[in-house]
């Protein structure tokens, strides 16, 4: 079993594409999925030192159209959250392409090849070009992804196992595009910014529990089972920005073996834990998109299952 390379070192460049597939174009997509490994190898071969890596995800509605039952246990449309102060919207998405490399040119070339293959059959509903910002910081100035698991812990956190054996080796990914109010954020003194996040800004050290605000981002994104075991996910977030339009933000992308752990984080952030105690970072960061995808194995993509049989005529 060959898995897609979900666990990968931080990249210097990333391109995120979310597409919707037109009705009747499922077979074109099926052919693209089967060819994706070959297209990636062809682009990567030209610049092997860039370490090009592409991960493809499939949304619930397209899964039902293309493959029918069974559906991976955790795959469902992203559920919008309407909190007392902030909203996490659900936005359309049939396919996600997450492409990482040392330089943007190879990311762009791979995505161009995919979009050209799907032209007239799928529509790009979101395209975000991400970049490494200094020492793995976001545009708020804090290091992002500090608590990512590594090695065997990362594999256990992101890959489906015996709990859903037919889809073992796959993963789930949730994406959200956040824009930041950098002007309002910049007006906060550094010590208040640190309270919003729950970490020191320069040293990137998590605050002790005794002083960490209960509405801080770190506190509300720490998920524990009843036995005290902390649930982990793998974040591959990237900053993005456009100077002319003054649109700056973070593209959140979280991988997990069970999407429930990310959904619990989002409920804590937007609805509050306890209810009403929402994530202070949302006063400065606004969610613009939200989608959930299943990440199949490379074996699945290289040998895509046929379309489900049509029901017999009565």
ABEGO torsion letter per residue (X at the ends): XBBBBABBBBBABBBBBBBBBBBGAAAAAAAAAAAAAAAAAAAAAABAAAGBBBBBBBBAAAAAAAAEOBBBAABBBBBBBBBAABBBBBBBBABBBBBBBABAAAAAAAAAAAAAAABGABBBABBBBBBBBEBGBBAAGBBBGAABBBEAAAAAAABBBAABAAABGBBBBBBBBBBBBAAAAAABBAAAAAAAAGBBAAAGBBBBAAABBAABAAAAABBBBAAGBBBBBBBABBBBBBAAAGBBBBBBBBBBABAAAAAAAAAAAAAEOBBGBBBAAAAABBBABBBBBBBBBAAAAABBBBBBBBBBBX
